[in-house]
Amino acid sequence: MKHRLKNAFANSRHGASTIEFLTAGVLLATVMTFLVPFVGRVSTVNEEIADREWALREVRNLIAGLQSGQTDVVLSAEATDRLEDPKLEVTRSEPTAGQQQQVSVSIVWTNRFGEKVSPITLSFWESPKGKL
């Protein structure tokens, strides 16, 4: 009996078979087919979020300029370099009964797929010029 047990351990294998390697390869390929597009999409979303945050800072700076007395505002050179085909729009509403008017500053641009993104818009209220 001891002899038989000894032979059983002597014949045991110490490596992986071809089937095991093929199975591991198929599993790895299956995981990669889902993982690679996911990582690509996460990267695209991160870039879009960074562009939106950057545009929000630009709009804040433009509003600060308007509130400090600038009469005309233009996009910075960095904004035109960073965003694809950016468009700036400044709108002023008619003054209300309290002699206040709403000023809205908006930036819209094209994403990497050629689609217009939702604009970044901020608004504030001001007294019309000359009626303080």
C-alpha positions as CSV (number, residue, x, y, z in Angstrom):
1,M,0.0,0.0,0.0
2,K,2.8,2.4,0.8
3,H,4.4,1.6,-2.5
4,R,1.2,2.4,-4.4
5,L,0.7,5.8,-2.6
6,K,4.3,6.7,-3.3
7,N,3.8,6.1,-7.1
8,A,0.7,8.2,-7.1
9,F,2.5,11.2,-5.8
10,A,5.5,10.6,-8.1
11,N,3.2,10.7,-11.2
12,S,1.4,13.9,-10.2
13,R,1.9,16.8,-12.6
14,H,3.6,20.1,-11.7
15,G,2.4,22.4,-14.5
16,A,-0.7,23.6,-16.4
17,S,-2.1,21.8,-19.3
18,T,-2.9,23.3,-22.7
19,I,-6.6,23.3,-22.0
20,E,-6.0,25.3,-18.8
21,F,-4.0,27.9,-20.7
22,L,-6.7,28.1,-23.4
23,T,-9.4,28.5,-20.8
24,A,-7.5,31.3,-19.0
25,G,-6.9,33.0,-22.4
26,V,-10.6,32.9,-23.3
27,L,-11.6,34.3,-19.9
28,L,-9.0,37.0,-20.2
29,A,-10.2,37.9,-23.7
30,T,-13.8,38.0,-22.5
31,V,-13.0,40.4,-19.7
32,M,-10.9,42.6,-22.0
33,T,-13.8,42.9,-24.5
34,F,-15.9,44.5,-21.8
35,L,-13.1,46.4,-20.0
36,V,-11.5,48.3,-22.9
37,P,-14.7,50.1,-24.1
38,F,-15.6,50.9,-20.5
39,V,-12.2,52.5,-19.9
40,G,-12.5,54.4,-23.2
41,R,-15.9,55.7,-22.2
42,V,-14.7,56.7,-18.8
43,S,-11.9,58.7,-20.4
44,T,-14.3,60.5,-22.8
45,V,-16.7,61.3,-19.9
46,N,-13.8,62.7,-17.8
47,E,-12.8,64.9,-20.7
48,E,-16.3,66.2,-21.2
49,I,-16.6,67.0,-17.5
50,A,-13.3,68.8,-17.5
51,D,-14.5,70.9,-20.5
52,R,-17.7,71.8,-18.7
53,E,-15.8,72.8,-15.5
54,W,-13.5,74.9,-17.6
55,A,-16.4,76.6,-19.4
56,L,-18.1,77.3,-16.1
57,R,-14.9,79.1,-14.8
58,E,-14.8,81.1,-18.1
59,V,-18.5,82.2,-17.6
60,R,-17.8,83.1,-14.0
61,N,-14.8,85.3,-15.1
62,L,-16.9,86.9,-17.8
63,I,-19.7,87.7,-15.3
64,A,-17.1,89.2,-12.9
65,G,-15.9,91.4,-15.7
66,L,-19.5,92.6,-16.5
67,Q,-20.2,93.3,-12.8
68,S,-17.0,95.3,-12.5
69,G,-18.1,97.6,-15.4
70,Q,-16.8,96.1,-18.6
71,T,-19.1,96.9,-21.4
72,D,-18.1,94.2,-23.9
73,V,-16.9,90.7,-23.1
74,V,-15.1,88.2,-25.3
75,L,-13.9,84.7,-24.8
76,S,-10.4,84.3,-23.6
77,A,-7.7,82.9,-26.0
78,E,-7.5,79.8,-23.7
79,A,-11.3,79.2,-24.1
80,T,-11.0,79.3,-27.9
81,D,-8.1,76.9,-27.8
82,R,-9.6,74.5,-25.3
83,L,-13.2,74.3,-26.6
84,E,-14.1,73.4,-30.1
85,D,-16.1,76.1,-31.9
86,P,-17.2,78.0,-28.8
87,K,-20.0,80.6,-29.0
88,L,-20.6,83.3,-26.4
89,E,-23.9,84.8,-25.9
90,V,-24.8,87.7,-23.5
91,T,-28.4,88.5,-23.1
92,R,-30.1,91.3,-21.1
93,S,-33.8,91.2,-20.2
94,E,-36.0,94.2,-20.1
95,P,-35.9,96.0,-16.8
96,T,-38.5,95.0,-14.3
97,A,-40.7,97.3,-12.2
98,G,-37.9,97.5,-9.6
99,Q,-35.6,98.7,-12.4
100,Q,-33.5,95.5,-12.4
101,Q,-32.6,93.5,-15.5
102,Q,-31.4,90.0,-15.8
103,V,-28.1,89.4,-17.5
104,S,-27.3,85.9,-18.7
105,V,-23.9,84.8,-20.0
106,S,-23.8,81.5,-22.0
107,I,-21.1,79.4,-23.7
108,V,-21.9,76.5,-26.1
109,W,-19.4,74.5,-28.0
110,T,-19.0,71.3,-30.0
111,N,-17.8,68.1,-28.4
112,R,-15.3,65.6,-29.9
113,F,-18.1,63.9,-31.8
114,G,-19.2,67.1,-33.6
115,E,-22.4,67.5,-31.5
116,K,-23.4,70.7,-29.7
117,V,-23.2,70.3,-26.0
118,S,-25.7,71.8,-23.5
119,P,-24.7,75.4,-22.8
120,I,-23.2,76.6,-19.6
121,T,-25.3,79.6,-18.5
122,L,-25.1,81.8,-15.5
123,S,-27.3,84.8,-14.8
124,F,-27.3,87.8,-12.4
125,W,-29.4,90.9,-11.8
126,E,-28.2,94.4,-12.2
127,S,-29.5,97.9,-12.3
128,P,-29.6,99.4,-15.8
129,K,-26.8,101.8,-16.6
130,G,-27.5,105.4,-15.7
131,K,-30.5,104.6,-13.4
132,L,-28.8,104.0,-10.1
